[in-house]
Amino acid sequence: MSKTSAAITAVGAYVPEYVLTNQILETMVDTNDEWITTRTGIKERRILKGEGKGTSFLAINAAKDLIKKRGIDPKDIELVIVATATPDMKAASTAAFTASEIGATNAFTFDMDAACSSFLFGMSVAASYIESGRYKNVLLIGADKMSSIINYKDRATCIIFGDGAGAVLFEPTQENLGLQDEYLRSDGTGREFLQATYGGSSYPITPEVLENGGHCAFQEGRTVFKNAVFNMADATVKILERNNLSKDDVNWLVAHQANKRIIDATANRIELEQEKVMMNIHKYGNTTSATLPLLLNDYESQLKKGDNLIFAAFGGGFNWGSIYLKWAYNS
Ligand code: UT7
């Protein structure tokens, strides 16, 4: 009997309506469109407005988009994973609420957090459940309301992040398609350079913390940048070498959208042509767990069955890696 692989068989997405442009940011912090554009490639990002609307709002809408496009019965979904660094609340998972709201009442659910690598690592987890034969329909959602942990007085951080969500469905296939290989790594010594410190069990929130924005994300951009460039490119090279792939075998690079310069450096390292590099950072910024599925959604109509996709991500933790996946359908 041929091997069971885990294929992505549907994609959905949601971004909020409100557009935060570089020009608006110019009125909020000491920055300018030219600096942001040349240093990051970002022109605008989406922000979720409205009281009580959290990451689940984004996740639910992305999942509903997928369900409508694919025409599946939500009751057939067996597992819902929400990859996120900004869950609705500390306890009571975002995934459980999301699953109930979309009618996935036969599913078990959990959240996964590996910062900007949450979705990449989530692909590995979702695929493992399918490959084991235990489940046949796994919904993986990458969703983050980054604006909930951004200090809009910190120009080094607030210009980068945005809100959004994307969802993919994993199903088994006996064809040689779907997730082929992965190279995933973590290094906890990197956490001092990128973190949202307070609110966790080691660092309770106090009135002083709130006043100083300590509950928000902080990064030492230059150190994160250097590590991201090195590790994303290194993981990508490793996955190509391990699978005997040359750059000509690669149809698409699906790289985490944190900074256009990091994505370009990864593509340059494997000498990949620009037209094979998925890019939407200019319109969404860094949506953390949502960047990879938002790319798949934007490029879905250009993807062909059998295409070789190389995913790459790097983020807080540090967590990073690369995944090789063969696209499973023509849309
Ligand atoms: O998703 C995964 C996690 N995050 C990342 O991967 C982000 C990685 N880091 C980066 O993308 C970049 O480091 C940033 C975009 C955050 C910063 O770009 P940079 O080229 O590394 O700038 P820098 O931090 O070295 O700062 C250069 C200068 C500084 O001024 P001086 O010291 O040279 O006078 C900063 O104060 O730019 C200044 N600066 C700004 N100027 C205008 C920093 N932020 C801004 C800003 N507008 N928003």
Boltz pocket constraint, residues with backbone or C-beta under 6 A from the ligand:
constraints:
  - pocket:
      binder: B
      contacts: [[A, 30], [A, 31], [A, 32], [A, 35], [A, 36], [A, 39], [A, 40], [A, 116], [A, 155], [A, 156], [A, 157], [A, 159], [A, 194], [A, 219], [A, 220], [A, 221], [A, 222], [A, 223], [A, 224], [A, 225], [A, 228], [A, 257], [A, 258], [A, 259], [A, 262], [A, 286], [A, 288], [A, 314], [A, 315], [A, 316]]
      max_distance: 6.0
